[in-house]
Amino acid sequence: MVRVCLLLLLLVACGGDEGNLVASTSFTLSEMSGAGPSPLDPLYQQVIGFDVELVAPSTGYDTADTCKVTAQDSEMPVLTATGATAEMVQNNILNLLPVWSAKLALCEPADQSTATVESDNQGGLAVIIGCLGVPTSALVRDSSGNPKWTDFTATKCQATVYDQLHGRLFMSRDFSMTIRH
């Protein structure tokens, strides 16, 4: 908890980085658990896709174990659902998540590096996308040794969509997420 608070403090204190970060992905919600029912139940076994553009993000840095982390946070992201389920995803997920963050953790050894995009409205809905497959082309550091966002496609991703209000958890595994910066 202290590390999370410190990271949030760093995000506020460090100001913005140059340019917006855009994360794009699509995946099938292939797992569903919990009591339900949820208004998101029709998305089970469906492909959902969206773009998250972090507009005027704040940037912060942290060190966790053998990883250096660069985090970007935006309170005014541009959120765009794509594909056949776009209307439902836009109205029932994206429009309810006003703050998004992206984290790039470059670790030693390098195969432990991760890319994460997430949002939690603190009111019962959260989306977390974590990717273990960060390509070597993304293992770039700034002059201070902190991870530097570049354009890349992360693989070995897992998504969790948590509808706490309705007691439902949706998951997807083994897809990719494209980052543009």
Secondary structure in CASP SS format (residue, H / E / C, confidence):
PFRMAT SS
TARGET T0000
AUTHOR 0000-0000-0000
METHOD secondary structure of the structure
MODEL  1
M C 1.00
V H 1.00
R H 1.00
V H 1.00
C H 1.00
L H 1.00
L H 1.00
L H 1.00
L H 1.00
L H 1.00
L H 1.00
V H 1.00
A H 1.00
C H 1.00
G C 1.00
G E 1.00
D C 1.00
E C 1.00
G C 1.00
N C 1.00
L E 1.00
V E 1.00
A E 1.00
S E 1.00
T E 1.00
S E 1.00
F E 1.00
T E 1.00
L C 1.00
S C 1.00
E E 1.00
M E 1.00
S E 1.00
G E 1.00
A C 1.00
G C 1.00
P C 1.00
S C 1.00
P C 1.00
L C 1.00
D H 1.00
P H 1.00
L H 1.00
Y C 1.00
Q C 1.00
Q C 1.00
V E 1.00
I E 1.00
G E 1.00
F E 1.00
D E 1.00
V E 1.00
E E 1.00
L E 1.00
V C 1.00
A C 1.00
P C 1.00
S E 1.00
T E 1.00
G E 1.00
Y E 1.00
D E 1.00
T E 1.00
A E 1.00
D C 1.00
T C 1.00
C E 1.00
K E 1.00
V E 1.00
T E 1.00
A E 1.00
Q E 1.00
D E 1.00
S E 1.00
E C 1.00
M C 1.00
P C 1.00
V E 1.00
L E 1.00
T E 1.00
A E 1.00
T E 1.00
G C 1.00
A C 1.00
T C 1.00
A H 1.00
E H 1.00
M H 1.00
V H 1.00
Q H 1.00
N H 1.00
N H 1.00
I C 1.00
L H 1.00
N H 1.00
L H 1.00
L C 1.00
P C 1.00
V C 1.00
W E 1.00
S E 1.00
A E 1.00
K E 1.00
L E 1.00
A E 1.00
L E 1.00
C E 1.00
E C 1.00
P C 1.00
A H 1.00
D H 1.00
Q H 1.00
S C 1.00
T E 1.00
A E 1.00
T E 1.00
V E 1.00
E E 1.00
S E 1.00
D E 1.00
N C 1.00
Q C 1.00
G C 1.00
G C 1.00
L E 1.00
A E 1.00
V E 1.00
I E 1.00
I E 1.00
G E 1.00
C E 1.00
L E 1.00
G E 1.00
V C 1.00
P C 1.00
T H 1.00
S H 1.00
A H 1.00
L C 1.00
V C 1.00
R E 1.00
D C 1.00
S C 1.00
S C 1.00
G C 1.00
N C 1.00
P E 1.00
K C 1.00
W C 1.00
T C 1.00
D C 1.00
F E 1.00
T E 1.00
A E 1.00
T E 1.00
K E 1.00
C E 1.00
Q E 1.00
A E 1.00
T E 1.00
V E 1.00
Y E 1.00
D E 1.00
Q H 1.00
L H 1.00
H H 1.00
G C 1.00
R E 1.00
L E 1.00
F E 1.00
M E 1.00
S E 1.00
R E 1.00
D E 1.00
F E 1.00
S E 1.00
M E 1.00
T E 1.00
I E 1.00
R E 1.00
H C 1.00
END
